Amino acid sequence: NITFAGQPPAPTITCPANIVQSAGFTGCSTYVNVPLPVVNSLCSNYTLSNNYTNLPNASALYTAGITVVTYSVTSGANTNTCSFSVTVTNPQPPVVSCQNIAVTLSASGTASITPSAVFAAFDACFLPHTLVSVQPALFTCANVGSNTVTLTAADSQGNTATCAATVAVTDVLPPVVACQNT
């Protein structure tokens, strides 16, 4: 038997290495088996928990992205912690939808659009998303009528997707007539 005058030394804890796991093509999350940390304590009556599951075992369903897991070991009034990350990647491209729009040429004979003008919906699993570009984005008198544009979007995992929309360009300005003196 070991007898301490006062509190025993704090237990030590060593977390597992950072984990990177793919969710594959089945969805936005995956079950990750997390090894238990290594605990060294002179007392056998310690408690172990983590901030993700609030249990000794952090194995659980993790969503795409990076989750920092912090383990705590407590013995008496002494606590030590360690942290590691669980990164769930997903190679699945996002799903993006476009909407058709109509634009009218300005007095200078041009119209421009932004990516958000033709954006309709995005796969909510991969927020935040970035609307990267729409091509073409500038229209002139030469584009009066229907024009196909391509929207490119990216999800938080760096995967990209495109969709096409129709931009109907109209010119409502009256023509200007210039006459010659004879």
N, C-alpha and C positions, 0 to 999 in steps of 0.2 A: 504494500500500500504506500502511496505517496501522499504526504500531508503538506498542504500549502498554508502559509500564514497569509491570509487575505485571499485575493482572487488568483486562480490559476492563470497561467499565460494564455493569451488569446489563441484560438485555433488558427491554423494557416489553411489557405484554400488556393488551389490552382485550377483555373478554368480550362475547359477543353479548347483546342485550337479553333480559330474562326472556321465557319462552315459555309460552303458555297454549294447550292444544290439547284438543279433545274426543275421547274414545274412541268416541263415538257409541253406537249400540245393539248393538255387536258383542261387547262383553266388557269386561274390567277393565283393558285396556292398549291401547296404540297405538304404532306406530312413529313416532318424532319425528325429523325431519331437523334437526340442530343445525348452524348455521353455525360455521365455524372462527373462533377469536379472531383479532384483529389483533395480530401480533407485530412489534416493531421491535427489531432487534439489529444491532450493528455487525459481528457475526460471523455467518457463515452456518451455522456448526455448532452449532446449539442443538437441544435435545430438547423436545418438546411432548407432554404427556399430561394426562389428566383422571382424576378419582377414580371415575367411573362405569364407563367401559369400559377404563380403563388404556391407552388408545390416544390418538393425536392427535385422532381424530374421536369426538365424544360422541353421534353419531347412533345410536339404538338403540331397543329396545322399552322403554317406560316404563309403569309401572303407575299406576292412579288415585291421585292425591294429589300432594304437592309433593316434588320431588327437587332438592336443591341440588347443582349440579355445580361443581367447582373445577378450573380449568385451571392447570397449572404449566408454566412455560418455564424451562429451565436452560441456561446457557451457562457452561462452566467450573465455577467454584465459586459462581456467582451464580444465584439463583432468584427469580422473581417469580410471583405468583399473582393470579387474579381469580375471582370466583364469580358465578353467576346461577342462577335457578331454572327448572325445567321443571315446569309444573303440568298434570296430565292430569285433566280433568273427565269425569264420566260422568252424563248425564241419565237413565240407565236406573234405574227404581225398584228397590229391593231386593226379594228374594223372602223372605217370612216365612211360617212355618207355625205353626199353633196346635194345641194338643191339648185334648181334652175332659177335664174334671176333675169331681170330686165334693167337696162341702163339707158339713159338718154344722153346724147352728146351735148356738151356744154357749148357756150357761144364761141369758144375757140375751136370747136369741132373735135373735142377729145372727151373720153370718159375713162376712169380707172377704177379698179376694184381691189379689194384686199382679200386675203385668204378667208377671213371670217364672213365675207359676204356670201360665199357659196357653201360654207360649212353648215351641215345639218345635224349630224349626230356622230358620236364617237363611242367606242367601246369603253364603258366606264371602268372596266377592270384595270385599265392602264393609265389612270390619271396620275399626275398631270400630263396633259398632252400639249404638243406644240404644233401650231399650224405653220408649216415651214414656208410654203410658197404656193402661188397660183400662177399658172402660165397659160396664155398670155394674161397680163394684168392691165394693159393699156390698149384702148381702142380708138380708132379714128373713123373718118367718113368712109374709108375703104372697108370697114368692118360692119357696115349697116347690115342687119339681118342676124341670123343665128351663127354663133361662134362656140366651138367646144373649147373648154378650159380644163386644165388638170390641176387638182389640189393635191399637195403632198403634206402629210402629217406624220408626226413621230410620237411614240409613247415614251414613258419614263424609262423604259428599258433600252431605248435607242433603236427600236424596230420602226420601220416606216411603212406607210401604205398610201395609195393614191385612189382618187375617184375622179370621175368626169362630170361636168355640169355644162349646161347650155346657157350662154349669156346672149340674150336678145338685145341687140343694139339698135336704137331708134334715133332718127334725126328729125326733130320737130322744128328746126330753124327754117324760115323761108329762104329761098335762094336770093342771092344778090345779083341783080342784072346791071351790067356796065354797058353803056351805049357809046358808040363813037360819033363824033361830030362829022358831018359830011358837008 
